[in-house]
Structure formats: structure tokens, C-alpha cells
Amino acid sequence: MRFFPQSPRLDDAQVQRGMRLLMFDTIFFQMMTVLTSGVILTDFARGLAPDSDTLIGLLVATPPLCQLIQVPTIALVERLRNRRAITVIAATTGRLGWFALPFIASMQDKATAAMLLVAVQFWYHLGTYVAGCAISAWIRDLVPEQRISGYFGRRLALSTTAGALTLLAVWFVLPGATAPAEARLNLLSICFAIGGAFGLASSWFIACAPEPVQPERPHTPLLSLLREPLADKAFVRLLAFNAGWGALFGMTWQFLPKLLLARFAMPLSTVMALSMAGLLLNALFFRLWGRIAVRRDDRALLTAALPLYLLGLALWPAAELAPAALGAPVAIAAFFLCGIAFSGMQLGVTNTGLKFAPRGKAAAYVACNSLVIGAASATSPALGGLLSDFLDGKGRFAGMAHPHLPVSGLTAVITLAILVGFYAMRRLERVPAPAEHERSAVYADVLAEAMALASAAGAFLAPRRLSPLALLGRERGGRDGK
């Protein structure tokens, strides 16, 4: 395509420039995501339909449903063979939908406004998943094999930090619960518009990044393209592990803030503050896990992170059974430990999925991997919620006999999810790796990296580094050296 030219071969400078531009793309994408999803999207939906759980359910169901668009995207990537053009056009088209939110907020017919909100959500995620399938295959060919782990560690660390700071800014700006509903709705719509602007900035960085020419190959029907990754035995073993991890993640991670709110009676502001602190901690540990992946390999990273996640989950029943004065600190410790482990899992799953995809034909592998993880992580929260209601004797299962539990139904579900985690650990052992690593040796590396990280943070926060005279001296020294 004339507006998105490709290069037959990229030199080191072009590769470095492309990696840097895609790093900025991720940062602005994360800032857009914070401003257009999560608590902001839920709050906006509540403003349109305060008593409608159906609207919330539709908004939650939209992303996994839209993932199916990745299947025809595989054929589109193979036919057009210009992944940058597909990414920019699809992503930008989807992100333009956020600019309709101020108009939706001003509508008098709130029922129609709610329907339009679902339509915008659907439109955005269709574009996002088309772009995601194309850009993942592009990144696989752009980033050198030996630099994937370190690059994605830095990429996730910077984007997570940007997301945490954006969330902090929103926390200060949004009015309290006592503010008029119309004023709150209008301010939330401005957040969506700003998020759309960040999304367009992300698209601009993508458009400026170089793309290597996709290797030529004979025209292959879509079904044959899908059969190729499923015929790869090593990749199928990875899919089995990712299905287990996706189910474990879906049954637990999204319910942890609810446990802090409901079981330990923490204020919403406290839980939001803990969430922001957790994001900043994750940003630090993305760098740590990235170094572990570079030093060892990505399966070693997963081998170390998954047991830590299960250990964090195991603390939740203990926190609920403990006295209130002790239970809340244990729950907070479990929340942070799960977050630290989750950052390692996210990095390891991302890196492993890309490395198993052959260069030049990664789209089918990336799409299959995303569909398996998405399906597992989308269905498991619903099943976990139903099981939790059953064990608590609520909802549609009210009146059915069940044994009395010493903990809440949700904590019991988390306990059962640990069994799913052990299944995932067994599946992980069958995933091929460059070398076998003892878990104790990997934990020794984690401890050494954590101590180095703490030492660096202590040196940065030392009084001599933060004193005004020291800062002024460094500034003058820098100017004199120019």
C-alpha cells in the first residue's frame, strides 16, 4: 500500500526505531484503556441505567465475543500482507467511537443511549482485536528473537506505570458520589473523549513504525491456516497450559477487589488506592521478571511465577478465617503477592506465545493462542460466580441444600481454583523449553533481582539525592557540561 510502505530488510537502526515507536504506542494505548474501561465504563453505564445489571453484563460479554473476529483476520493478513495498514486502519476506526460518548451522555432517552454505548463498545473491540492480531504478527517479525523477553518486560513496565498514573489523575478529578448524576456523567464522557485522543496518538506511533516485508508464501485457505498451529504438538501443549492459566485467572483475579470490599469492609477509596499501588508495584516487577526471562527463559519465569500466584490465593481463606485485625493485613498481602505473580505470568504467557509462532506466519498462531486464553478467561468468571452463589445459597440456587462452609462462597471458589492451578502446573511441565531450570535456582535469581531493585530504589530516595541543593548542583553541572 502506498501510504504504508514496507522494507525488504530492516537494519539495526530501523529495528531500534520501530521498537521505540511501538513502546510509545503501548503507553498511550494503556492510558486510553484506563480512561475507557473498568470503573469509568461501569460508572458511566450506571449513570445511563442505574438499575440495569443487563447493561453491565452486555458490556462485559462484548470483548470475548469480539475475539472471534481474529479468525477472519488471519485470512485478511495473509491476503493483504501489510500488517501495519491493517493495524492502523482497524485500531483508528474503532477508537473514533469513543468521541461519540459526550453525545450519548447528553441524550434524554437513556434507554437508547445505553444501546448506543453497547454498540460503541462492540465497534471498538472489533477494531481492537483485528488490530491486535495483525500487530502481534508484525512485532514477531520486527523484534529480534533474543530481545523479545527484555523488550516486553520494559514495554509492560512503562505502560503499567502510565496506566497507574492515569488512574491516579482520574481518582483526583472525578467528583464524589454525592455530585449530581448529570455532572458526573458529563465528566465521565470527557474521560472517554480524552481516552480517544490518546488512542489516536497510539495509532500515529504505529503508523510511523517500520514494517518488514512479510515473506511470500502460496495462497492458503483459512482452514489450512488454522490447522497449521493445531498440528504443531509443542504449540498444542502450550495451548493446554494457557487454557488452564486462563481459567485460573478468570476465576480469581477479577474477584479479589470484591473480597476486599465485601468480606473485609474496606472503603472503595482504599481499594482504589491499593489497586493503584499494585499497578506501580507490577510495573517494577515487570522489569524484574523481564530480567529473569532474559537470564533463564520464559518457561522458567512461568515456573516461578505460577506457584507464587497459588500461594497468594492460598492466603485468602486464611485471611477470612483469621480475626478481623489480622485478616485484613493478610488479605492485602495476598492481593499484592497475587499481583506480583500475575505480572510474571502476563509477561511469560505473552513472550511464550510469540516465540512459538514462526516468523512470517505468526497470525494464525497468535489468533489461536488469544482465542484459547480469551475463551477460558471469559467463561470461568461466570462459572465461578454461579458456583459462589450456589455455595452461599443465593441467586437461582436459593433453597437448595448444601453443607455449611466456614468461608464465603467466593473464597471457596478461589480454593477450588487452586486445583486448576495445579493442573496448569502439570501442563506447563510438558511445554518444551531450551533448558530445564530448578525452581529454587529461579527463586534465587528473583530474590537477587528484588534486592538489587530495593537497593536502587533506596539510593534514589536517599536524602542527598532529593535535597534541593543536590538537585541544583546536578542541574548546574549538566548545564556546564553542555
C-alpha positions as CSV (number, residue, x, y, z in Angstrom):
1,M,0.0,0.0,0.0
2,R,1.3,3.4,-0.9
3,F,0.7,5.0,2.5
4,F,2.1,2.1,4.4
5,P,5.3,1.1,2.6
6,Q,7.3,-2.0,3.8
7,S,11.0,-2.6,3.8
8,P,12.6,-5.7,2.4
9,R,15.2,-5.7,5.1
10,L,15.4,-3.5,8.3
11,D,18.9,-2.5,9.6
12,D,19.6,-2.2,13.3
13,A,18.7,1.5,13.5
14,Q,15.3,0.9,11.9
15,V,14.6,-2.1,14.2
16,Q,15.5,0.1,17.2
17,R,13.3,2.9,16.0
18,G,10.4,0.6,15.4
19,M,10.7,-0.9,18.9
20,R,10.8,2.6,20.4
21,L,7.7,3.8,18.5
22,L,5.8,0.6,19.4
23,M,6.8,1.3,23.0
24,F,5.1,4.7,22.9
25,D,2.1,3.1,21.2
26,T,1.6,0.7,24.1
27,I,2.0,3.6,26.7
28,F,-0.8,5.7,25.0
29,F,-2.9,2.6,24.4
30,Q,-2.8,1.8,28.2
31,M,-3.7,5.4,29.1
32,M,-6.7,5.1,26.7
33,T,-7.7,1.8,28.2
34,V,-7.7,3.2,31.7
35,L,-10.0,6.1,30.6
36,T,-12.4,3.9,28.6
37,S,-12.9,0.8,30.7
38,G,-13.0,-0.6,34.2
39,V,-14.6,1.6,36.8
40,I,-15.1,4.5,34.4
41,L,-17.1,2.4,31.9
42,T,-19.1,0.8,34.7
43,D,-19.8,4.2,36.4
44,F,-20.9,5.6,33.0
45,A,-23.2,2.7,32.4
46,R,-24.7,3.1,35.9
47,G,-25.4,6.7,35.1
48,L,-27.4,5.7,32.0
49,A,-29.2,2.8,33.6
50,P,-28.8,2.7,37.4
51,D,-30.7,-0.5,38.0
52,S,-29.7,-2.5,34.9
53,D,-27.3,-5.4,35.5
54,T,-28.2,-6.5,32.0
55,L,-26.3,-3.5,30.6
56,I,-23.2,-4.3,32.7
57,G,-23.5,-7.9,31.5
58,L,-23.6,-6.9,27.9
59,L,-20.5,-4.6,28.3
60,V,-18.6,-7.5,30.0
61,A,-19.6,-10.0,27.4
62,T,-18.6,-7.8,24.4
63,P,-14.8,-8.3,24.5
64,P,-14.8,-12.1,24.5
65,L,-17.5,-12.2,21.8
66,C,-15.5,-9.8,19.6
67,Q,-12.4,-12.0,19.8
68,L,-14.0,-14.2,17.2
69,I,-13.1,-11.5,14.6
70,Q,-9.5,-12.7,14.8
71,V,-10.3,-15.8,12.8
72,P,-11.2,-14.0,9.5
73,T,-8.4,-11.5,10.4
74,I,-5.9,-14.3,9.8
75,A,-7.0,-14.6,6.2
76,L,-7.0,-10.8,5.8
77,V,-3.4,-10.6,7.0
78,E,-2.4,-13.4,4.5
79,R,-4.2,-11.7,1.7
80,L,-3.2,-8.1,2.1
81,R,0.3,-8.9,3.6
82,N,0.5,-5.4,5.1
83,R,0.1,-5.7,8.8
84,R,0.8,-2.1,9.6
85,A,-2.0,-0.9,7.3
86,I,-4.5,-3.3,8.9
87,T,-3.4,-2.3,12.4
88,V,-3.7,1.4,11.8
89,I,-7.0,1.4,9.9
90,A,-8.7,-1.1,12.2
91,A,-7.4,0.5,15.5
92,T,-8.2,4.1,14.5
93,T,-11.6,3.2,13.2
94,G,-12.5,1.5,16.5
95,R,-11.1,4.3,18.7
96,L,-13.1,7.0,16.9
97,G,-16.1,5.5,18.6
98,W,-15.1,7.0,21.9
99,F,-15.7,10.5,20.7
100,A,-19.5,9.6,20.5
101,L,-19.7,9.3,24.3
102,P,-20.2,13.0,25.0
103,F,-23.2,12.9,22.6
104,I,-24.5,9.7,24.2
105,A,-24.3,11.3,27.7
106,S,-26.4,14.3,26.6
107,M,-29.2,12.2,25.2
108,Q,-32.6,12.4,27.0
109,D,-33.6,8.9,26.0
110,K,-31.4,6.9,28.3
111,A,-32.5,3.5,27.0
112,T,-31.4,4.4,23.5
113,A,-28.2,5.9,25.0
114,A,-27.5,2.6,26.7
115,M,-27.9,0.7,23.4
116,L,-25.5,3.1,21.7
117,L,-23.0,2.6,24.5
118,V,-23.1,-1.2,23.8
119,A,-22.7,-0.5,20.1
120,V,-19.7,1.7,20.6
121,Q,-18.1,-0.9,22.9
122,F,-18.8,-3.6,20.3
123,W,-17.4,-1.3,17.5
124,Y,-14.2,-0.5,19.5
125,H,-13.4,-4.1,20.4
126,L,-13.9,-5.3,16.8
127,G,-11.3,-2.9,15.6
128,T,-9.0,-3.6,18.6
129,Y,-9.0,-7.4,18.0
130,V,-8.4,-7.0,14.3
131,A,-5.5,-4.7,15.0
132,G,-4.2,-6.9,17.8
133,C,-4.0,-10.0,15.6
134,A,-2.1,-8.0,12.9
135,I,0.3,-6.1,15.1
136,S,1.3,-9.2,17.1
137,A,2.4,-11.0,13.9
138,W,4.2,-7.8,12.9
139,I,6.0,-7.5,16.2
140,R,7.1,-11.1,16.0
141,D,8.9,-10.3,12.7
142,L,10.3,-6.9,13.9
143,V,11.8,-7.7,17.3
144,P,14.9,-10.0,17.3
145,E,14.3,-13.3,19.0
146,Q,16.9,-12.8,21.7
147,R,15.4,-9.4,22.7
148,I,11.7,-10.4,23.0
149,S,11.7,-11.1,26.7
150,G,13.6,-7.9,27.8
151,Y,11.7,-5.8,25.4
152,F,8.2,-6.9,26.6
153,G,9.3,-6.5,30.2
154,R,10.2,-2.9,29.6
155,R,7.1,-2.4,27.5
156,L,4.7,-3.7,30.1
157,A,6.5,-1.9,32.9
158,L,6.3,1.5,31.2
159,S,2.7,1.0,30.1
160,T,1.6,-0.2,33.5
161,T,3.2,2.9,35.1
162,A,1.4,5.2,32.7
163,G,-1.9,3.4,33.4
164,A,-1.4,3.7,37.2
165,L,-0.7,7.5,36.9
166,T,-3.6,8.0,34.6
167,L,-5.9,6.2,37.1
168,L,-4.5,8.3,39.9
169,A,-5.3,11.5,37.9
170,V,-8.9,10.3,37.3
171,W,-9.2,9.5,41.0
172,F,-8.4,13.1,41.9
173,V,-10.6,14.7,39.2
174,L,-13.8,12.7,39.4
175,P,-16.5,14.1,41.7
176,G,-17.7,12.2,44.7
177,A,-20.7,10.0,44.9
178,T,-22.8,13.0,46.2
179,A,-22.3,15.0,43.0
180,P,-25.3,15.4,40.6
181,A,-25.6,12.4,38.3
182,E,-25.7,14.6,35.2
183,A,-22.5,16.4,36.1
184,R,-20.8,13.1,36.8
185,L,-22.0,11.6,33.5
186,N,-20.7,14.6,31.6
187,L,-17.3,14.4,33.3
188,L,-17.0,10.7,32.6
189,S,-17.8,11.4,28.9
190,I,-14.9,13.8,28.8
191,C,-12.7,11.0,30.1
192,F,-13.8,8.9,27.1
193,A,-13.0,11.7,24.7
194,I,-9.5,12.2,26.2
195,G,-9.0,8.4,26.0
196,G,-10.0,8.6,22.3
197,A,-7.3,11.2,21.8
198,F,-4.7,9.0,23.5
199,G,-5.9,6.2,21.2
200,L,-5.3,8.4,18.1
201,A,-1.8,9.2,19.4
202,S,-1.2,5.5,19.8
203,S,-2.3,4.9,16.1
204,W,0.1,7.7,15.0
205,F,3.1,5.9,16.6
206,I,2.0,2.7,14.9
207,A,1.8,4.4,11.5
208,C,5.3,5.7,11.9
209,A,6.9,2.4,12.8
210,P,8.7,0.4,10.0
211,E,7.4,-3.0,9.0
212,P,9.5,-5.7,7.3
213,V,8.0,-7.3,4.2
214,Q,6.1,-10.5,5.1
215,P,7.7,-13.5,3.4
216,E,5.9,-14.7,0.3
217,R,4.0,-18.0,0.5
218,P,1.4,-19.7,-1.7
219,H,-2.2,-18.7,-1.1
220,T,-3.5,-20.9,1.7
221,P,-7.2,-21.4,2.6
222,L,-8.3,-20.2,6.0
223,L,-9.0,-23.7,7.4
224,S,-5.5,-24.8,6.4
225,L,-4.1,-21.7,8.1
226,L,-5.9,-22.7,11.3
227,R,-4.8,-26.4,11.0
228,E,-1.2,-25.4,10.9
229,P,-0.8,-24.3,14.6
230,L,-3.1,-27.1,15.8
231,A,-0.9,-29.7,14.1
232,D,2.1,-28.3,16.0
233,K,2.3,-30.6,19.0
234,A,4.6,-28.3,21.0
235,F,2.2,-25.4,20.4
236,V,-0.9,-27.5,21.4
237,R,0.8,-28.3,24.7
238,L,1.3,-24.5,25.2
239,L,-2.4,-24.0,24.4
240,A,-3.4,-26.6,27.1
241,F,-1.3,-24.7,29.7
242,N,-2.7,-21.4,28.6
243,A,-6.3,-22.7,28.9
244,G,-5.6,-23.8,32.5
245,W,-4.0,-20.4,33.3
246,G,-6.9,-18.5,31.6
247,A,-9.4,-20.4,33.7
248,L,-7.4,-19.8,36.9
249,F,-7.0,-16.1,36.1
250,G,-10.7,-15.7,35.3
251,M,-11.9,-17.5,38.5
252,T,-9.8,-15.4,40.8
253,W,-8.2,-12.2,39.7
254,Q,-11.3,-10.1,38.9
255,F,-12.9,-11.1,42.3
256,L,-10.0,-10.1,44.6
257,P,-11.1,-6.4,44.8
258,K,-14.7,-7.6,45.6
259,L,-13.3,-9.7,48.5
260,L,-11.6,-6.6,49.9
261,L,-14.8,-4.6,49.7
262,A,-17.3,-7.2,50.8
263,R,-15.5,-9.5,53.2
264,F,-13.2,-7.0,54.9
265,A,-15.4,-3.9,54.6
266,M,-12.7,-1.7,53.1
267,P,-13.9,1.6,51.7
268,L,-13.9,2.0,47.9
269,S,-11.3,4.7,48.1
270,T,-9.0,2.3,50.0
271,V,-9.4,-0.4,47.4
272,M,-8.7,2.0,44.6
273,A,-5.6,3.2,46.4
274,L,-4.5,-0.4,46.8
275,S,-5.2,-1.1,43.1
276,M,-3.0,1.9,42.1
277,A,-0.2,0.8,44.4
278,G,-0.5,-2.7,43.0
279,L,-0.1,-1.3,39.4
280,L,3.0,0.6,40.3
281,L,4.4,-2.5,42.1
282,N,3.6,-4.5,39.0
283,A,5.5,-2.0,36.8
284,L,8.6,-2.6,38.9
285,F,8.2,-6.3,38.8
286,F,7.7,-6.4,35.1
287,R,11.4,-5.2,34.8
288,L,12.4,-7.9,37.4
289,W,10.6,-10.7,35.6
290,G,11.9,-9.5,32.3
291,R,15.5,-9.9,33.5
292,I,14.7,-13.4,34.8
293,A,13.3,-14.3,31.4
294,V,16.5,-12.9,29.7
295,R,18.8,-14.7,32.1
296,R,16.9,-18.0,32.0
297,D,13.9,-18.4,29.6
298,D,10.2,-17.7,29.6
299,R,9.2,-21.2,30.8
300,A,11.5,-20.7,33.8
301,L,9.7,-17.4,34.5
302,L,6.3,-19.1,34.4
303,T,7.6,-22.0,36.6
304,A,8.5,-19.5,39.3
305,A,5.5,-17.1,38.9
306,L,2.7,-19.6,38.9
307,P,3.4,-21.1,42.4
308,L,3.7,-17.6,43.8
309,Y,0.2,-16.8,42.4
310,L,-1.2,-20.0,44.0
311,L,0.5,-19.1,47.3
312,G,-1.2,-15.7,47.2
313,L,-4.6,-17.4,46.6
314,A,-4.0,-19.8,49.5
315,L,-3.7,-16.8,51.8
316,W,-7.4,-15.7,51.2
317,P,-9.0,-18.5,53.2
318,A,-6.6,-17.9,56.0
319,A,-7.4,-14.2,55.9
320,E,-11.1,-14.8,56.1
321,L,-10.8,-17.3,59.0
322,A,-8.4,-15.1,61.0
323,P,-9.6,-12.4,63.4
324,A,-10.6,-9.1,61.7
325,A,-7.5,-7.3,63.0
326,L,-5.2,-9.9,61.4
327,G,-7.4,-10.9,58.4
328,A,-7.3,-7.5,56.6
329,P,-3.5,-7.3,56.5
330,V,-3.2,-10.9,55.4
331,A,-5.7,-10.1,52.6
332,I,-3.8,-7.0,51.5
333,A,-0.6,-9.1,51.5
334,A,-2.3,-11.8,49.4
335,F,-3.6,-9.1,47.0
336,F,-0.1,-7.7,46.4
337,L,1.5,-11.2,46.2
338,C,-1.0,-12.3,43.5
339,G,-0.3,-9.0,41.6
340,I,3.4,-9.5,41.7
341,A,3.0,-13.1,40.4
342,F,0.4,-12.0,37.8
343,S,2.9,-9.6,36.3
344,G,5.3,-12.5,35.8
345,M,2.6,-14.7,34.3
346,Q,1.4,-12.0,31.9
347,L,4.9,-11.4,30.7
348,G,5.7,-15.1,30.4
349,V,2.5,-16.0,28.6
350,T,2.9,-13.1,26.1
351,N,6.5,-13.9,25.4
352,T,6.0,-17.7,25.0
353,G,3.0,-17.3,22.7
354,L,5.1,-15.1,20.4
355,K,8.2,-17.3,20.4
356,F,6.2,-20.4,19.5
357,A,4.8,-18.5,16.4
358,P,7.1,-19.0,13.4
359,R,8.3,-15.7,11.8
360,G,6.4,-14.7,8.7
361,K,3.3,-16.7,9.6
362,A,2.5,-15.8,13.2
363,A,-1.0,-14.5,12.7
364,A,-2.7,-18.0,12.9
365,Y,-0.6,-18.9,16.0
366,V,-1.3,-15.6,17.7
367,A,-5.1,-15.8,17.0
368,C,-5.4,-19.4,18.2
369,N,-3.5,-18.5,21.4
370,S,-5.7,-15.5,22.1
371,L,-8.9,-17.4,21.4
372,V,-8.0,-20.2,23.8
373,I,-6.9,-17.8,26.6
374,G,-9.9,-15.5,25.9
375,A,-12.4,-18.3,26.0
376,A,-11.1,-19.7,29.2
377,S,-10.8,-16.4,31.0
378,A,-14.3,-15.3,29.7
379,T,-16.3,-18.4,30.8
380,S,-14.5,-19.1,34.1
381,P,-15.7,-15.9,35.9
382,A,-19.4,-16.7,35.0
383,L,-19.0,-20.3,36.3
384,G,-17.1,-19.1,39.3
385,G,-19.8,-16.5,40.1
386,L,-22.6,-19.2,39.7
387,L,-20.7,-21.6,42.0
388,S,-20.1,-18.9,44.5
389,D,-23.8,-18.1,44.6
390,F,-24.6,-21.8,45.0
391,L,-22.3,-22.2,47.9
392,D,-23.7,-19.1,49.6
393,G,-27.3,-20.2,49.0
394,K,-28.1,-17.1,46.9
395,G,-29.5,-16.3,43.5
396,R,-31.1,-19.1,41.4
397,F,-29.8,-21.8,43.8
398,A,-31.6,-20.4,46.8
399,G,-33.3,-23.1,48.9
400,M,-31.1,-25.9,47.7
401,A,-29.4,-27.9,50.5
402,H,-25.7,-27.5,50.8
403,P,-23.1,-28.0,53.6
404,H,-22.3,-25.1,55.8
405,L,-18.9,-23.5,54.8
406,P,-16.6,-21.8,57.2
407,V,-15.7,-19.3,54.5
408,S,-17.7,-17.3,51.9
409,G,-18.7,-19.0,48.6
410,L,-16.2,-16.8,46.7
411,T,-13.3,-17.8,48.9
412,A,-14.3,-21.4,48.4
413,V,-14.3,-20.9,44.7
414,I,-10.8,-19.4,44.9
415,T,-9.7,-22.5,46.9
416,L,-11.1,-24.8,44.2
417,A,-9.3,-22.6,41.6
418,I,-6.0,-23.6,43.2
419,L,-6.7,-27.1,41.9
420,V,-7.0,-25.7,38.4
421,G,-3.6,-24.0,39.1
422,F,-2.0,-27.4,39.9
423,Y,-3.5,-28.7,36.6
424,A,-1.8,-25.7,34.8
425,M,1.5,-26.5,36.5
426,R,1.4,-30.1,35.2
427,R,0.6,-28.8,31.7
428,L,3.5,-26.4,31.9
429,E,5.9,-29.2,32.6
430,R,5.1,-30.6,29.2
431,V,5.8,-27.3,27.3
432,P,9.2,-27.6,25.5
433,A,11.9,-25.2,26.8
434,P,15.5,-24.5,25.7
435,A,16.7,-25.9,29.1
436,E,15.4,-27.2,32.4
437,H,15.8,-25.0,35.4
438,E,15.5,-25.8,39.1
439,R,12.7,-23.7,40.7
440,S,14.9,-23.0,43.7
441,A,17.6,-21.5,41.3
442,V,15.0,-19.3,39.6
443,Y,13.7,-18.1,43.0
444,A,17.3,-17.3,44.0
445,D,17.5,-15.1,40.9
446,V,14.2,-13.5,41.8
447,L,15.5,-12.7,45.3
448,A,18.7,-11.3,44.0
449,E,16.9,-9.1,41.4
450,A,14.5,-7.9,44.1
451,M,17.3,-7.0,46.4
452,A,19.0,-5.1,43.6
453,L,15.7,-3.3,42.8
454,A,15.3,-2.4,46.5
455,S,18.9,-1.1,46.7
456,A,18.4,1.0,43.6
457,A,15.1,2.4,45.0
458,G,16.8,3.2,48.3
459,A,19.6,5.0,46.6
460,F,17.1,7.0,44.5
461,L,15.1,8.0,47.6
462,A,18.2,8.9,49.7
463,P,18.0,12.4,51.2
464,R,21.2,13.6,49.5
465,R,19.6,12.7,46.1
466,L,16.4,14.6,47.0
467,S,17.8,17.7,48.6
468,P,17.2,21.0,46.6
469,L,21.0,21.8,46.8
470,A,21.9,18.5,45.3
471,L,19.4,18.8,42.6
472,L,20.6,22.4,41.8
473,G,24.2,21.2,41.8
474,R,23.3,18.4,39.3
475,E,21.4,20.9,37.1
476,R,24.3,23.3,37.0
477,G,26.7,20.6,36.4
478,G,24.7,19.4,33.5
479,R,24.5,22.9,32.0
480,D,28.2,23.5,32.4
481,G,28.9,20.2,30.7
482,K,26.9,21.2,27.6
